[in-house]
């Protein structure tokens, strides 16, 4: 069995000491020292500072605790992170989470965002690296009343839409369909929608429809992925952090994928319990609706059977996203990011062998 890189370097260093000693007795003693030191030179050694051998890692989520983060909470609740040698802290997000700033300052090692945003940040020389997907498909949509006659994106021309200003999907749809939307700032509520049959607002297919139905109104959703806007949602970290903590990133990704598979395919209660404890607004009924919506739309698992796509990043799809953003004029064709903006090195290898893409 070959030695891992950290163990190899440690072994090499110790044996150089041994070889430099003149007497056989001293060399033998050094060899004994080597065995002892090798025990502490395994890949787990960075975590020894945590007392129990666990490496402290912080994940910054994109919103308050909810079912859309279920895989991470499942991994935490069922001990998958601890089994991987990690002591993971999950920070709640929200409108003022400032995830990228926390990554740059080192107060969080991992954060959530969409692939198009991660690419845009990398183009502005923010040295980040996407390491896995949490959602294979974009969960955003446009929420309408069932009575609203609009049933295509072209028909949205000139329509008032409540949304978060500046989001990429707005420019994407306007550029692709040659239309203009009358955007009003999102207030993160549904009261205006409930009181106006013509009202249209940005939503998550896993979220707002539940509350609209609870209010006795039948909603209709136009998923944004049907417009062609379908970026991965995923996890990123600093390129430097990944380079210096390769094994930690690998273990975090592996345990997170295990948590997501377990959450989507098996009993979600461990995650639900932890989410409800941290966010009392999350009822079991609502969390089940969100999870059921993710399952029905294959948001986490993709279209493959058995959950084999959980966490995956397809290089061809990533390249197509960039090409489409350039074609629609959402980004300039140059310059390209100063360094890789995503990697598949930490993801499970396909059954038929590794696919091409960034290392």
N, C-alpha and C positions, 0 to 999 in steps of 0.2 A: 504494500500500500504506500503510495507516495505521500510525502509530507505536504501539508498546506503551506502557503507562502509565509504566514507569520511564524509557523513552527520551524520551517526550513531556515529562515534567517536567524532565529534564536539558536537553533542547533548549530548552525554554521559558526556563529559567534563564539559559542562555548567551546566548540572543538578546536577553534583557532587558539584559544587559551591553552587547551590541553596540549596541543602539538608544540606550543612554544615552551612548554616545561621540559626540563632536561631529564629528570629522573623518571623511571617507570612508575615509582610510587606516586609522584606528584601527578603524572599523567592519569593514573588510575583514579586518584582522588578527583581530578577534574572531570573524569568521565562520570563518576558518581554525582558530582555537582550538576553535570549536564542533564542527567536523568531527572534530578529534582527540579531544575529550572524549566525543563521541557513541560513539566506538569503545569507550570504557570504561564507557559508560552502558547497555549492553545488559543484558538480564535475566540474563546469566551473571555479571555483575560481582560478586555476593556471594561467589562461589566463588573469586575471584582470590586471596583470603587463603590458600588452600590450596596455592599455588605453581603447580599445573597447571590452575588454573581449576576445580577440583572442590570442591563444597560438602560439608563433613563432616557426615554424618548417621548417627545410631545407632538401630538397631532392637532393641528388647528382645523376645525371643521368650518363649513361655509354658512352654517345657520345654527339655531338653537337645537338641542337634542331632539331627534325625530327618527322615524322609521327609515328615512332615506340615508341615515348613517348606520343602519342596523348591523351591517357586517362588522364594523369596527367594534361596536358595543358587544356583539356576540363573541368576538375574539377575546375581548377583555373579560367578559363575564365567565366564559368557559375556560379561561386559562391558556388559550392558544398563544398569547403574547408571552406569558410567563414561561411556557414550555419552550419558547424560542429564545429565552434568555433576555427578555425585554420587560422593562417596567414602563408601561405606556400610560401617559396622561392624555385624555381627550379634552381639549378646550372647546367650549361652545362658541359658535360664531354669531353672526348677526350683521346688521347694517354697518357697524363700525368695528368689525373684527380686525381689519388691517392685517390680513394674513401674510401678504408679501413682505410687509415691513417686519413682521415677527420672524419670518424665515431669514431675512437679511441680517437681523440683529442676533439670531441664534436663540431666541426665546421659544421658538418652535422648530422642530427638525423637518416636519412634513405638513403640508397644507392641501386643501381641496380647491380645484377650479376646473373650468372647461378647457379643452385642448386648444381652442382658438385663442383664449385669453393667455394661456401659457405661452403659445407661440408669439403672440403680440408682445408680451413682456420680454421674451428672449430676444426679439428683434431690437428692442430698446436696450440691449446689453445688460439685462437683468440675468445673472448667471444661474438660471434654474433649469431643472431637468425633470421631465415627467417620467415616472417610474412604473405606473400601473393605472388601469382604468377602474373606476368604481361603477360607472354606468356605461354600457355599450351603446346606449342611445340617449339622445337628449330628452329630458322629461318635460320641457317647457311646451306650452300651448297657448292658444287664444281661447278664452272663455266667452261663450255667447249664450243667450237664451235659446231654447229649442225653437222658439217662434221666429228667430232672426233669419231672414231669407239669404243672408250671405253664406255661400258654401264654397268659395274659392279664394285664394290669396289675391288674385287680380281684382276681385270685387271690394277689396279693402281700401282702394284708392280714395284718399280724402277723408277716410273714416277716423273718428276720434277713438284712440286706444289708450287705456291707462297702462303704463309700463314704466320700467326703470329706464330713464333716459341714458342713452349712450351704449346700450347693450348691442353686441354684434349682430344679433338676429334682426334688429330693426333695419340697419344698413343693408344687411344681406337681402331681406325681402324687398326693400325698396329698389335696390340695384337689380335684382334678378327679374322682378316683374314690372319694372319701370313705373312704380307707383310712389305716392307720398302719403305717409301716415301722419295724422294729427296727434302727436304724443303728448299726453298729460302725465305728470309724475305719479307714480304708484304710491298709494297710501297704505299698502299692505293690509287692506281690509276688503270686505265684500258688500258693505252697506250700499254703496252707490250702484253696484251691479243689481242687488236685490230690488232696488226701487226704480230701475229704468230698464225696460225691455230691450232697448236699442243699445245698451251699454256693452262695450267690449273691453276686456282686460287681459293682461298677461297672467298666466297661471302655471302651476305645476299640475300635471294630470294626476299626480298622487296626492293632491292637497285640496285646493279650493272647491272642486266639484263635490266633495263630501259635504262641506258646510252649506253649499247651495242646496243640495238635496235635503239636508237636515232642516232647511228653512221652508221646505215644501215646494221648491221650484225645480223644474227640469232643465238642467244645463246641457249644452253641447260644446264639445272641445275640438278645436282644429290643432292637432299636434304639429309643432313647428318642424319636426323631422320630415313631414310630408312635403315641405317646401324645398327640401334638399339640405336644410340647415340641421345637421345631425352630428355635432362634435362629441367626442368622448368626454365624459366627466371623469376626472382622475386625481391622482396624488402626485405632487411634485416636491422636490427638495433642492437645496443648493448643489450645483455640480461639484463644488469643492467638498461638501459634506459627503457626497456619494463616493468621491475618490478616496477620501480619508477613512471612510467607515463602510467599506464595501460589504462586509459580512453583516453589519447591522441593517443596512438597507435591504439586503437579500432576505434576512430573517423577518423584517417587518412586512415586506411584500408577501412572503409566503404565508405568514400567520394571518394577514389581512384577507388574502384570497380564501384561506380555509374558513375564516369567520363569515365571509360573504356567502360562500357555498352553503354553509351550515344554516345561516339565517334564512336564505331563500328556499332551500330545498327541504329543510327539516323544521323542528320546533323553534319558533322565534322567541319564545317566552323569556329565555335568559336575557336577550337584548331588550325586549319590551320592559322587563322589570327595571333594568338599569336606566333606560331612557325615561320611564315614568317617574323614577326617583329623582332624576336630575331636572326634569321638566314636567311638573304636575299637570300641565295643560294637555298632555298627551294621554288620551283615553285609549283603552284597548280597542274599542270599536274603530277609532280613527286610525290607529296604527295598523290594524288589520286591513283597513281599506287601502292604506298607502302600500303596504306590502303586496296585497292582492293586485293592485294596479301595476306595480313593478313586475310582478310575475306575468300578468296578462299581456303586457307590452314588451316582455323579454328585455327589460331595461338593464338588468344585471347579467343575465345569462347569455344574451344574444340569441341567435336562432339555432345554435347547435344544441343537441340533446345532451342531457346529463351534466350541464354546467361546465363543460370543458372550455368555454370562452370567458369564464369569469376572470376579470383582471386583464384580459388580453388587450394589446395594442397592435393593430395591423399596420405595418409600415406603408403599404400601398394606400390604405385609407387615410393615413396621416399626410402623405404626400398629396393626395387628392384634395384634402381640406385646404392645404396651403395654396395649391394651384387654383382652386375655386375662389379663395379670398383675393388672390392676385387678379384673376380674371374679372371679378366684380369691382375691382378698384378699392377693396377694403384695406389692402396693404400694398406698398410699392414692391415691384419685382426684386429690388435690391435696396439696401444690402441685406444679406442673409444673416441670421444670428451668428454671433461670434462664439461658436462652439455648438455641440449637439443640444437640442431642446427636448429630446425624448430618448428613451432607450428601452430595448426589450430584453436586456441581459438578465434582469431579475425575474422574468416571467417563466412559467413552466414551458418547457420545450414541446412543440407539437409532436404527435405520435410519429409522423413521417419525417421528423428531423427539424432542425432550426430553420426559421425563415430569414430572409434577408432583412437588412435594416441597420440602423446605427448600433454600435457595440454597446 
